[in-house]
Amino acid sequence: MEQPITDKERQQAEFCLKECPICIKAREKQKGFRFWFVKSIEGGMCPYCKAYARVYGRRAHEPVPESAPQV
């Protein structure tokens, strides 16, 4: 059974979405060192990337869909 998303996870996911310069560029560019770095470490080491995946249902390196509401 999956645990409910906590307020702390929501805050971490929002940081990843709006403030993390590495993740922001990785989502925008979809190539290069930042993209590779985020894609390689997000699930294993970064708690912000993990929270982003739980809250938004996609990995931190994946582009934000244009139809997604801006948080």
N, C-alpha and C positions, 0 to 999 in steps of 0.2 A: 504494500500500500504506500502510495506516495505521500510525503509529508506536505503540509500546507506551506505556502510561500510566506516567509516572515517579512516584517518591516525592514529588517537589516538587509535581507536579500534584495528587496525592492530598491533600497538606497544604493547598494553596490551596483545593481544593474543600471540604475539611472546614471551613476558615475561613468560606467563603461560606455553608455550610449552618448552622453553629452560632454564629458570632460576628459576622458582618456585619449591623449593625442595619438597613441599608437593604434588603438582599436578604431578610432574614427578614421584615420588614414587608410587602415587596412580595409575597412568597409567601403570607403570611397574609391580607392584605386584598384582593388582586387588583383594586385600584383606587387612584386618587389619584396624587399626584406621585411618590412612591417607585416605584410600579408602572410608571408611564410612563418614569421615569428609567432604571430597571434594564432595562426592555424595549428602550429606545432605545440604550443604550450598551453593554450586556453583551457583545455579540459583537465590537464594534469596538475597545473601549478597555480594558476591565477584565480583567487576566490571571486574577483569581480567578473571575469569571463564566465565562470561557473554560474554565478547568480544571474547574469545576462541570459544564459541559455535556459535556465529554469523559468525566469519571469517572462521572456519574450518568445520562447519556443523555437529559437534558432540560435546557431552558434555565433560567437562574437565576430568572426571574420565575414560572415555572410551579409550581403547588402540588405539594407532596410527596404522592404517593398514600398513602392510609391503609394499604394493604397493603405498603408499602415498609418494609424493616427499618430501624430507627433505628441510625445509625452511632455 
